[in-house]
Amino acid sequence: MKRLLPGIAAAFLLGVSTASAEALRVGTECTYHPFNYKTDDGTLTGYDVDVATEVGKRISADIEFVCQEWKGMIPALLAGKFDLIVASMSITEKRLKQIDFSGPYRVSIGQFVGNKDKGLKLFDDDGGVNVAGFEGVRIGLERATTYEEWLKVYVPDAEVAYYDNNESMYLDLAAGRVDAIMTNPMKAYLKFLSKEDGAGFEVVGPQIAEEKYFGIGVGIGLRKGHDELKGRINEALEGMTNDGSLTEFGMRYFPFTIHPQEWKGMS
């Protein structure tokens, strides 16, 4: 076998050792605290970001985050603006008609939060919806969410104030312009109930986890037909569920775990 010249051998070895890793662009909102948001110095962080970064490490992929408004998230994925959605997106039947999902890395539930002094009775003692209890109650909802879909089915005549973001909704709840809101209880705890402004407020009724509206949890979205990539992502998430990584990530932002305690893969 002929010997390679020193320069050629060095170039060959350099090429082998520096082969570029798979590059994946990840779409996220960049404004949804504490799941994906920017710190004062512009650093992108949050639970979704932690999860996406760790998945990248485990599947040997370089992750590049792309900030995207929520309402255009799925269209942007389908248009090829990015390869994955890691943005606290619930896995629902409606969305599965458009895109694929990994198994869940976070639970997806809804809950009402209201003023303690209102004595709200939105649910019966057995947890069923008390439609009469919504009469005269103004409910705050963020637009285009699973919470909005749920309320339209169960209390179609409810008086609703719609918001384009959580911040305005919480401000109106604190100011008494709405009597209650329906939202993510994790977000409600961290953003409002654990703060001074939330002292006079409480969760109202049970946590709502109907899969028809909220899905089986929050997953990583990707275009259909990428089964091999989905399989590698699921393998990474299963490992993160079992080795305590998801527990560690959740406890950075909450005093409780926020992921399914047993791995639930997606076929």
N, C-alpha and C positions, 0 to 999 in steps of 0.2 A: 504493500500500500504506500502510495506516495505521501511524503510529509508535506503538511501545509506550511506555507511561508508564515513567519511570525505574525505579520500584519493581518494576513487573511485569517489565521487561527484566532487571533484576538477579536476580530470583527465577528467571526462565527460564534464564539463563546459569548460575546456581548449581546448578540442578537438573541441567543437562547435565553440568557439570564434576564433580559429586559423585555421579554414578550409582553405586550400590553394585555391587561386584564379586560374582561368583558365590561363594556360601559353601558350603564342603564340610567336613563333619565326618569326621575320620580316626580310626579305632579302632587302638589300639596297647596293648601291655602296660604300658609305663612302668616296667618292672622288669628288662628283659632287656639288661643291659650286655654289649657296648658298642653295641647296636643301637637300643634305645629305653629310656632310663632317666633318672632325675632326679638332678641334682647336689645337693650339700649345701644349696644355697640354694633348692631346689625347681624349678630350671629343667629343662625336658624337653629332652634332647639325644640324640645317637647317630646312627648311620649311617641308620637308617630315617627318623628325624626330619629329617635333612639332605636326604634324597631327597624326602620328602613336601613339605617347604617349598619346595624348588627347583621341583618339578613345579607347585606352586601358583602360583609366580611366572610360569612359562612358559605356563600356560593361563589366567592372569589370574583366579585364584580365591583367596579368603581361606580359609586353612586353620585349622580349630579341632580340636585333638587331644582325644580322649576315651579315658581309661584303661579298659581292659577286661581281665579275666582271660582267659587263653589258652583254656581249655576252653569258654568261652561266646562266643568271637570271631565265629564264623560265624553262630550263632543271633542274636546281637545285630545283625549286619549285615542279616540277613534281616528282622528285626523293625523296622528303620529307626532304630536307635539312632545309627547313623552311616552315612556314604555310601561310605567306602572303608576297606579294611584295609591298613595299612602296618606290618607287625609281623613281618617275616622269615618270612612264611608261604610254604612251598614249593608250587609249582604241581604238583598231582598229579591223576591221573585221578579219584580218589575225590572230591576237592574240586571238580573241574570239573563234577561232576554237580549240585552245589548252587549254585555261584557262578561268575562270570567272573573272569579275570585279565588284567592287562596282560602284556606281555613281561617277561622277567626282568631285574631290576636287581642281582641278587646270585646267585652260584653256590650250589647246595644239595648238600652232600655229607656223608658220615658217615665217622668214623674211630674206631678203638679207641685208648685211652690206657691204659698199664699200668705197673706197677712194673718197673724195669730188672732187678732181681735175680730176678724170677720166671722169666725166660727163656721167656716166653709164645710159643707157636707156633700162633697162631690161623689162620694161612694157610699154604698151600703155597708153594713157591718161584715158582710160576707165578701166584700171586695168588688161587688158588681157596681156598674155605673149608675148613679142616682141622677137621672136626667133632670128631675125637678130641682135638684140642688144647684143646677147651673143657671136657673132663672135669676136674672138681675145681676149676674156675675160676669164681669168683663175679663176675658181671657187674652193674655198676650202670647203670640206665636211668631216664630221666625218663619219667613216665607219658604216654600218649596222644601219642606222637611217632612219626615215620617210622622212627626207630631201633628202636623196640619192634616195629613191624610187620616190619621186615627180619629181626630176630633170631628171631622166632617162626617164620618160614618156613625160614630156613637152619639154625638150631640150636634146634629146638623143645624139646629137653630141657635146654637150658642152665639153670644155676642163676642166678636173677636176683633182684636187690634193686631194688625200685621206689622212686622218689623223686618228690616233688611239685615240686621245684625243683632247679636246678643246684648251688646253694650247698651243700646237704646232701650231694649226691652227691660233690662234690669233697672235702668234709671227710672223708667215709668212705673215699675213695680214699687220701688222705694218711695216714689213721689205720690203713690196712690192713684195714678191715672189708669192702672189696671188692678184688678183684685187678685189675680193669680196668673201664673204662666205655666206652660208645659214645656219641659226641656229635659236635657240630660242631667240626671242627679249628680253625676261626678262633677260636671261643669258648675252646677248650682252650688254644690258644697264649696268648691275651691274659689269660685268667683264671687259668691254672694253670701251664703249662709254662714261661712266661717269668718266673715268680715263684720266690721262695726255696723255697716248699713243694713246687714241682714239679721240683726239681733231680734227684731220684732216679727220675723217670718219663720215659717216652718214648712216641711214637706206635708202635702195633703194627700191622703190615701196611699195605696200600695204602689210599689214599683210595677210598671207595666212592661211585660216582656213578650207580647204576642208576636210570634214569628211572621205572621202574615204582614204586619206593618213594620216591625223593627228588625226582622231577619233573625239569623242565628247568632249574630254578632257583627263586629267590624272586621273586614278583611282587606287584603291587598288586591286591587283591581288590575286586570290586564286584558289585552285584546284576546278574543277567541282564537283558538288554533295554536296557542303557544303552550301546549301541554307539558313539554319537557321543562320549560322554564317554571311553570306552575308547580311541577313536581319537586324541583329543587328548592323553590321557595317554601313549599309545605314541609319539606324535610327540615329546613332551617327553623321554621316556626315551631315544629313539633319538638325539636331539640331545645329551643328557647323556653317552651312551656314546661318541659320536664326537668331542665337543669336549674330553674329558678331565675333565669334572665328576665322574663317578662314580669315576674314578681318584683325584681330589683328596679326595673324601669318604672313600674307603676308607683312604687313607694317613694320615688323621687318627687312625686307631685301630689300624692294622696296618702292618707293614713290607712289605706286598705287596698287590697289587690283589685285590679280592674279587668282581668282576663279570665276566660274559662279555665277552671281548675283542671279539667281533663281535655286533652287535645281532641278537636273535632275537625277532621280533614274534610275537604271538598272533593267529590268524585269528578 
